[in-house]
């Protein structure tokens, strides 16, 4: 991450990840602390909490599936160009391509060179180019912020309309059941029981909730993964 992202684009103020071991490790925690980056992690098995990232990963995976062999072990050969294609396409949420928002111009594609398309890149003096680039980027960033806000509102309305945003009423010391996405290896079958518990609620801060297991060990999950326990 330091070599491929931070060194090229600078360190962000905040980084959001899932709870993968590579992100929860002591090395990663020390790295973000050293760089002054605020680390936010989503709750386990709740991809909707970082929907934009998960959607990008889903699109990349779908495209990679088209090109990889039947064993799926050569995907790294195709990833750079597929990522480039993703960065060059206009995204619905922003109405701009990621490439344009970073560089302030449209990319020169391989197809442009093959078809010998006139790219009309005018030579201009450096001061004029810099000023023009600044204006284009500023206008694009401002419009992107508006487009993202509209897209987020639209996505929220769609999410709520489909009744995914449920009301939860959990109090301190309530007994609840927790939905376990992946049972232990020996218990994995089509008949596996996913709702486990009961667990005791120790802290609630929507959309997350902290539960205590039978040995009073706390763990954090999303409220959508919990339901009331009735003895």
C-alpha positions in Angstrom: 0.0 0.0 0.0 2.8 2.4 0.8 4.7 1.6 -2.4 1.8 1.4 -4.8 -0.7 4.0 -3.4 0.7 6.4 -0.8 4.0 7.0 -2.7 2.2 7.7 -5.9 -0.9 9.6 -4.7 0.0 10.7 -1.2 -1.4 9.5 2.2 -5.1 9.9 2.7 -6.8 11.5 5.7 -9.0 8.4 6.2 -8.9 4.8 4.8 -11.8 2.4 5.0 -11.2 -1.3 4.9 -12.9 -4.5 5.8 -11.8 -6.6 8.7 -9.3 -8.8 6.7 -6.3 -9.9 8.7 -4.0 -7.9 6.6 -5.8 -4.7 7.6 -6.3 -5.6 11.3 -2.7 -6.7 11.8 -0.3 -4.9 14.1 1.9 -4.0 11.2 -0.9 -2.2 9.4 -2.1 -0.5 12.5 1.4 0.8 13.3 1.7 2.0 9.7 -1.4 4.1 9.6 -0.6 5.5 13.1 2.9 6.5 11.9 1.5 8.2 8.8 -1.3 9.9 10.7 -4.0 8.2 8.7 -7.4 7.5 10.3 -8.4 3.8 9.8 -12.1 2.9 9.7 -13.1 -0.7 9.3 -16.5 -2.1 8.4 -18.2 -4.8 10.4 -17.5 -8.4 9.5 -19.5 -9.9 6.6 -21.3 -6.7 5.7 -20.1 -5.6 2.3 -22.8 -3.0 2.0 -20.9 -0.9 4.6 -18.3 -0.2 1.9 -20.5 -0.6 -1.1 -18.6 1.5 -3.6 -15.4 -0.5 -3.1 -17.3 -3.8 -3.2 -19.0 -2.9 -6.4 -15.7 -2.1 -8.1 -14.3 -5.4 -6.9 -17.4 -7.2 -8.3 -17.0 -5.5 -11.7 -13.3 -6.3 -11.8 -13.9 -9.9 -10.9 -16.7 -10.3 -13.5 -14.3 -8.9 -16.2 -11.4 -11.1 -15.1 -13.6 -14.1 -15.3 -13.9 -13.6 -19.0 -10.2 -13.7 -19.7 -8.7 -16.0 -17.1 -8.1 -19.7 -17.8 -10.4 -22.4 -16.3 -8.2 -22.7 -13.2 -8.3 -18.9 -12.5 -4.6 -18.8 -11.7 -3.5 -16.3 -14.4 -5.7 -13.3 -13.3 -2.7 -11.2 -12.4 -1.7 -11.1 -16.1 -4.9 -9.3 -17.0 -5.5 -7.1 -14.0 -3.4 -4.1 -15.0 -5.2 -3.6 -18.4 -8.6 -4.3 -16.9 -8.0 -1.8 -14.1 -6.9 0.7 -16.8 -10.2 0.1 -18.7 -12.1 0.6 -15.4 -10.3 3.9 -14.7 -11.0 5.2 -18.2 -14.8 4.6 -18.3 -17.2 7.2 -17.1 -18.8 6.3 -13.8 -22.4 6.8 -13.2 -21.9 8.3 -9.7 -19.5 11.0 -10.8 -20.2 11.4 -14.6 -16.4 11.4 -15.0 -13.8 8.8 -15.4 -11.3 8.3 -12.5 -8.5 9.0 -15.0 -9.9 12.4 -15.8 -10.4 13.4 -12.2 -6.8 12.6 -11.5 -5.0 14.0 -14.6 -7.5 16.6 -15.9 -7.7 15.1 -19.4 -9.0 12.1 -21.2 -6.5 9.2 -21.6 -5.0 8.2 -24.9 -6.3 4.7 -25.5 -4.7 1.9 -27.5 -7.6 2.1 -29.9 -7.0 5.8 -30.5 -3.5 4.9 -31.7 -4.6 2.0 -33.8 -7.3 4.0 -35.5 -5.0 7.0 -35.9 -7.6 9.3 -34.3 -6.6 12.9 -34.3 -6.3 13.6 -30.6 -6.0 17.4 -31.2 -3.5 17.9 -28.3 -2.5 21.5 -28.9 0.9 22.7 -27.8 0.6 25.7 -25.4 2.8 27.6 -23.2 3.4 26.1 -19.7 1.7 28.9 -17.7 -1.4 28.7 -19.9 -1.5 24.9 -19.7 -1.2 24.9 -15.9 -3.9 27.5 -15.4 -6.2 25.7 -17.9 -5.6 22.3 -16.1 -6.3 23.9 -12.7 -9.6 25.3 -14.0 -10.7 21.9 -15.6 -9.8 19.9 -12.4 -11.5 22.4 -10.1 -14.7 22.4 -12.2 -14.7 18.6 -12.4 -14.1 18.1 -8.7 -16.9 20.5 -7.8 -19.3 18.8 -10.2 -18.2 15.4 -9.0 -19.0 16.3 -5.4 -22.5 17.3 -6.4 -23.0 14.1 -8.5 -21.8 11.8 -5.7 -24.1 13.5 -3.2 -27.1 13.0 -5.6 -26.0 9.4 -6.3 -25.7 8.6 -2.6 -29.2 10.0 -1.9 -30.6 8.0 -4.8 -28.9 4.8 -3.5 -30.2 5.4 0.0 -33.8 5.8 -1.3 -33.4 2.6 -3.3 -32.0 0.8 -0.3 -34.7 2.0 2.0 -37.5 1.3 -0.5 -36.3 -2.3 -0.6 -36.6 -2.5 3.2 -33.0 -3.2 3.7 -32.7 -0.4 6.3 -34.5 -2.0 9.2 -35.2 -0.5 12.5 -33.4 -2.2 15.4 -34.2 -1.9 19.1 -31.4 -3.5 21.1 -30.7 -2.5 24.7 -27.8 -3.1 27.1 -27.7 -6.7 28.3 -30.3 -7.9 25.8 -29.9 -11.5 24.6 -29.6 -11.8 20.9 -28.7 -14.3 18.2 -25.8 -13.6 15.8 -25.9 -14.7 12.1 -22.7 -16.6 11.4 -21.9 -16.4 7.6 -19.3 -19.1 7.5 -19.6 -22.0 9.9 -16.5 -23.9 11.1 -15.2 -26.4 8.5 -16.6 -29.5 10.2 -20.0 -27.9 10.4 -20.3 -26.8 6.7 -23.3 -28.3 5.0 -26.5 -27.3 3.5 -28.1 -28.0 6.9 -25.7 -25.9 8.9 -27.2 -23.7 11.6 -26.2 -20.0 10.9 -28.0 -18.3 13.8 -25.8 -18.8 16.9 -26.2 -17.7 20.5 -27.5 -16.3 22.7 -25.0 -13.4 23.1 -25.4 -10.5 25.4 -25.4 -6.9 24.1 -22.7 -4.8 25.8 -22.7 -1.7 23.5 -24.8 -0.3 20.7 -23.6 2.4 18.3 -25.5 2.0 15.0 -24.9 0.6 12.6 -22.5 -1.6 14.8 -23.2 -3.5 17.9 -20.8 -5.1 20.4 -21.7 -8.6 21.8 -20.3 -10.8 24.5 -19.8 -14.5 24.0 -20.2 -17.2 26.7 -16.7 -16.3 28.0 -17.5 -12.5 28.1 -15.2 -11.9 25.1 -16.4 -8.9 23.0 -16.8 -8.8 19.3 -18.3 -6.2 16.9 -20.8 -6.9 14.2 -23.4 -5.1 12.1 -26.9 -4.8 13.6 -28.4 -6.4 10.5 -26.6 -9.6 11.6 -28.4 -9.7 14.9 -31.9 -10.5 16.0 -33.6 -10.8 19.4 -33.4 -14.1 21.3 -36.6 -15.5 22.7 -35.9 -18.4 25.2 
